[in-house]
Amino acid sequence: MENLIPVIIQDFKSGEVFMLGYMNQEALQRTKETGWVYFWSRSKKRLWMKGEKSKNKLRVKEIYSDCDKDAILIKVKLMGNTVCHTGKKSCFYTLLRGKIYDA
């Protein structure tokens, strides 16, 4: 994961978190230039636009950096029905059960 930064994708209106992806400098630049979200695919080793095959694209509304400038939050409008490759709207749909905190 050389020179990659984690990117949280969140719905602009509802605040729902859709996914976590990774960008390199080229992906961030392309995202800023076009208004569509681009990521760096760690498996395919290439730049890709979210929704290039599924047509469920992400239109950029706002881009934030965290205080340490080592993570990005992008607020988007979903242009389609789903974000997750499983067909779910969000990639965060699995509730972790069991003991979470030990006092």
PALOKOL-856260 format. One record per residue (C-alpha): x, y, z. Coordinates in steps of 0.05 Angstrom, whole numbers, plus 32768, in hexadecimal, padded with zeros to 4 digits. Layout:
<nodes>
x, y, z
X, Y, Z
...
</nodes>
This chain:
<nodes>
x, y, z
8000, 8000, 8000
8036, 8031, 7FED
801F, 8079, 7FEB
7FD6, 8066, 7FF5
7FA7, 808C, 8022
7F66, 806F, 8040
7F27, 8090, 8027
7EE3, 808D, 804A
7EA7, 8096, 801C
7E6A, 80B4, 803E
7E25, 80C8, 8025
7E21, 8114, 8020
7DDA, 811A, 803C
7DCF, 80DF, 806B
7E16, 80D7, 8086
7E14, 808C, 8078
7E59, 806F, 806F
7E5C, 8049, 802D
7EA2, 802D, 8028
7EED, 8032, 8034
7F1C, 8035, 7FF9
7F63, 804C, 7FEA
7F7E, 8084, 7FBF
7FC1, 8096, 7FA5
7FD3, 80DC, 7F8E
7FB9, 80CE, 7F47
7F76, 80B5, 7F60
7F6D, 80F2, 7F8D
7F7F, 8121, 7F54
7F50, 80FF, 7F23
7F18, 8101, 7F57
7F22, 814C, 7F62
7F26, 815A, 7F17
7EE9, 8131, 7F02
7EBB, 8133, 7F3F
7EB5, 80E6, 7F3C
7ED7, 80B9, 7F70
7F14, 8093, 7F58
7F3C, 8061, 7F81
7F7C, 803A, 7F7A
7F6C, 7FF0, 7F74
7F9E, 7FCA, 7FA0
7F8C, 7F88, 7F7F
7F8C, 7F9F, 7F36
7FC4, 7FD2, 7F41
7FA0, 8008, 7F19
7F75, 8046, 7F1F
7F2A, 803A, 7F1B
7EEB, 8064, 7F20
7EB8, 804A, 7F51
7E7D, 8033, 7F27
7EA3, 802B, 7EE6
7E83, 7FE7, 7EDC
7E46, 7FE8, 7F0B
7E32, 802F, 7EF7
7E28, 803E, 7F41
7E55, 807C, 7F40
7E67, 80AB, 7F78
7E60, 80F6, 7F6B
7E8E, 811E, 7F98
7E6D, 8154, 7FC4
7EA5, 8163, 7FF6
7EEB, 8149, 8005
7F0A, 814D, 804B
7F4E, 813A, 8066
7F56, 8124, 80AF
7F81, 814C, 80E0
7FBF, 8123, 80D1
7FB4, 8124, 8086
7FB9, 80D8, 8084
7F70, 80C8, 8074
7F3A, 80E6, 8047
7EEF, 80EC, 804D
7EC7, 80F6, 800E
7E7E, 8108, 8012
7E59, 80F1, 7FD5
7E17, 80EB, 7FB2
7E0C, 80A2, 7F9C
7DF8, 80A1, 7F53
7DD8, 805C, 7F54
7DBE, 802B, 7F88
7DFA, 8008, 7FA8
7E42, 8013, 7FBA
7E59, 7FCF, 7FD2
7E6C, 7F99, 7FA0
7E3E, 7F69, 7FC7
7E01, 7F91, 7FAF
7DF6, 7FB4, 7FF2
7DF1, 7FFF, 7FF6
7E2B, 8003, 8027
7E67, 7FD6, 8032
7E5B, 7FDE, 807D
7E21, 7FAF, 808A
7E3F, 7F79, 80B6
7E33, 7F85, 8101
7E6B, 7F68, 812B
7E4E, 7F42, 8166
7E6B, 7F2C, 81A8
7E92, 7F51, 81DD
7EAD, 7F92, 81C3
7EC7, 7FB4, 8201
7EE5, 7F98, 8240
7EDE, 7FC9, 827A
</nodes>
